[in-house]
Amino acid sequence: MTRSRTGRARAWAELLRVSALFSVPGDALAGAAAAGVRPGRGTFCAIGASLCLYEAGMALNDWADRAVDAAERPHRPLPSGRITPGAALAASAALTAAGLALASRAGRPSLAVATALATTVWAYDLGLKHTQAGPGAMATARALDLLLGATASTGSTASTGSTASTCGRGGGPHRRAVHALPSAALLGAHTYAVTAVSRHETQGGSTRTPLAALAVTLAVAGAASGGAPGPRPDTTPVSSPSGAPAPRPHPTLSSRRPLPSSWRLPSRRPLPSSAPLPSRRPFASRGLGSLLALAYARTPATLLLHAALNPSAALTERAVGGGIRATIPLQAALAARAGAPGTALALLGLVPAARALARKVSPT
C-alpha cells in the first residue's frame, strides 16, 4: 500500500513538474518590486493563483499531448498508465478554478489579469503550442503572471477596509502598476527563447535556435542589469519675471550683494509625506542587480552553446532545463533592478532547492 501511494505521488509530481514550481513565486514578487510596493496580502494571493494556474497548464499540457507522448515519451505518467487522462483533465480544471478564486480575493483587476492568463494557458496547450504562435503565447503567459503580481500588490496596498479574511481588500490598483511592464517584457523575452528551444528537445537537430536563444539571454541580462525607469528630479532653471532664465551672479561680484527677491531660489522646506520623491536606487542594489543578471546569463549560456554545437535531443533538453532554472535569478535581478534587494536575495535562496528537486523530477 505504501509503495503504491509513493508511486502515485511520484507520478503526479512528474505530471505537474513540481521541480519547476520554484520558478513561479518570483513572478509576483518581481511584479510587486517593479510596481514600487512591498509584498502584501495581494502579493501572496497572486503567488497562490500563479502556482495553481501553472500546475493547471502542466496537467493540461500532458493531456493534450498524450498521443504524441505515447510515441516520443512513453515513460510519461499518462502514456505509461500511471495517471488516467480524465484525472489529468479534471485536475487542470480544478486548479484553474482555484487560481481564479485566489486572484479574485485580491480584487477585480487581479481577477481580470488572471482570467487573461488562464485563457492564454488553455489556448497554448489546446491549440497554439505546435504553431508558430506557441512561443509568443507562452511568453505572454509569463509576462501576465508578473503583471498579476503587480496588480494584486498595488490593489491591496491602495484599498481600504477591515475584512481580515480576504487576501486583498477590494478597491482599484494604483496607476504605478504600469511600471511593471518593462520587467514583464524582459521576463517574456526570456520565456520566448526557452520555449523556442523546447520545441526541439525531443528530436534535437537545431543549431540556429539555441544560438538565437543565447543572444536573447545576453540581451535580457544586459537590460536587467541596468536601472529601472522612474521619475527624475526637476532640473528646470529658475526664471526671471520676464520669462528668461535668471542670470547667475558673476564670480567677481561680492557675495554680500543680495539678488532681487524675484530671482532668489525658494527656501528649502520639508516636503509633505505625500509628496512623490524621485526614485534613487542605492548603489548596493545596482551592484546586486548586475551580479544577479550575470548569474542569470551564466546559468543557461553554456548549455545553450553546447546545444548549438551538438544539437542532440539530450543536450537540447538540458538547455531547456537550464533556461527554466535561470528564471529565478532573472526574477531576482529584476527585483534588485527595481530597488528591492531583500526580495532579490530571498528569491536567490530558491535556487538550491530548485536544483535539488530537479535531480529527482525533471522540470521539462
Secondary structure as the mmCIF struct_conf table of DSSP 4:
data_model
#
loop_
_struct_conf.conf_type_id
_struct_conf.id
_struct_conf.beg_label_comp_id
_struct_conf.beg_label_asym_id
_struct_conf.beg_label_seq_id
_struct_conf.end_label_comp_id
_struct_conf.end_label_asym_id
_struct_conf.end_label_seq_id
HELX_RH_AL_P HELX_RH_AL_P1 THR A 2 LEU A 16
TURN_TY1_P TURN_TY1_P1 ARG A 17 ARG A 17
HELX_RH_3T_P HELX_RH_3T_P1 VAL A 18 SER A 23
BEND BEND1 VAL A 24 VAL A 24
HELX_RH_AL_P HELX_RH_AL_P2 PRO A 25 ALA A 34
TURN_TY1_P TURN_TY1_P2 ALA A 35 GLY A 36
HELX_RH_AL_P HELX_RH_AL_P3 ARG A 41 ALA A 64
TURN_TY1_P TURN_TY1_P3 ASP A 65 ASP A 65
HELX_RH_AL_P HELX_RH_AL_P4 ARG A 66 GLU A 72
TURN_TY1_P TURN_TY1_P4 PRO A 74 HIS A 75
BEND BEND2 ARG A 76 ARG A 76
TURN_TY1_P TURN_TY1_P5 PRO A 77 GLY A 81
BEND BEND3 ARG A 82 ILE A 83
HELX_RH_AL_P HELX_RH_AL_P5 PRO A 85 SER A 104
TURN_TY1_P TURN_TY1_P6 ARG A 105 ALA A 106
HELX_RH_AL_P HELX_RH_AL_P6 ARG A 108 ALA A 123
HELX_RH_PI_P HELX_RH_PI_P1 TYR A 124 LEU A 128
TURN_TY1_P TURN_TY1_P7 LYS A 129 HIS A 130
BEND BEND4 THR A 131 THR A 131
TURN_TY1_P TURN_TY1_P8 GLN A 132 ALA A 133
HELX_RH_AL_P HELX_RH_AL_P7 GLY A 134 ALA A 158
TURN_TY1_P TURN_TY1_P9 ALA A 164 SER A 165
BEND BEND5 THR A 166 GLY A 168
BEND BEND6 GLY A 171 GLY A 171
HELX_LH_PP_P HELX_LH_PP_P1 GLY A 172 HIS A 174
HELX_RH_3T_P HELX_RH_3T_P2 ARG A 175 ALA A 180
HELX_RH_AL_P HELX_RH_AL_P8 LEU A 181 SER A 198
TURN_TY1_P TURN_TY1_P10 ARG A 199 GLN A 203
BEND BEND7 THR A 207 THR A 207
HELX_RH_AL_P HELX_RH_AL_P9 ARG A 208 SER A 225
BEND BEND8 GLY A 226 GLY A 226
HELX_LH_PP_P HELX_LH_PP_P2 GLY A 227 PRO A 229
HELX_LH_PP_P HELX_LH_PP_P3 THR A 236 VAL A 238
STRN STRN1 SER A 239 SER A 239
TURN_TY1_P TURN_TY1_P11 PRO A 241 SER A 242
BEND BEND9 GLY A 243 ALA A 244
STRN STRN2 PRO A 245 PRO A 245
HELX_LH_PP_P HELX_LH_PP_P4 ALA A 246 HIS A 250
TURN_TY1_P TURN_TY1_P12 PRO A 251 THR A 252
BEND BEND10 LEU A 253 LEU A 253
TURN_TY1_P TURN_TY1_P13 SER A 255 ARG A 256
BEND BEND11 ARG A 257 ARG A 257
HELX_LH_PP_P HELX_LH_PP_P5 PRO A 258 PRO A 260
HELX_RH_3T_P HELX_RH_3T_P3 SER A 261 TRP A 263
BEND BEND12 ARG A 264 ARG A 264
HELX_LH_PP_P HELX_LH_PP_P6 LEU A 265 ARG A 268
HELX_LH_PP_P HELX_LH_PP_P7 PRO A 270 PRO A 272
TURN_TY1_P TURN_TY1_P14 SER A 273 SER A 274
BEND BEND13 ALA A 275 ALA A 275
HELX_RH_AL_P HELX_RH_AL_P10 PHE A 283 LEU A 309
BEND BEND14 ASN A 310 ASN A 310
HELX_RH_AL_P HELX_RH_AL_P11 ALA A 313 ARG A 325
TURN_TY1_P TURN_TY1_P15 ALA A 326 ALA A 326
HELX_RH_AL_P HELX_RH_AL_P12 THR A 327 ARG A 337
TURN_TY1_P TURN_TY1_P16 ALA A 338 GLY A 339
HELX_RH_AL_P HELX_RH_AL_P13 PRO A 341 LEU A 348
TURN_TY1_P TURN_TY1_P17 GLY A 349 GLY A 349
HELX_RH_AL_P HELX_RH_AL_P14 LEU A 350 ALA A 358
TURN_TY1_P TURN_TY1_P18 ARG A 359 LYS A 360
BEND BEND15 VAL A 361 VAL A 361
#
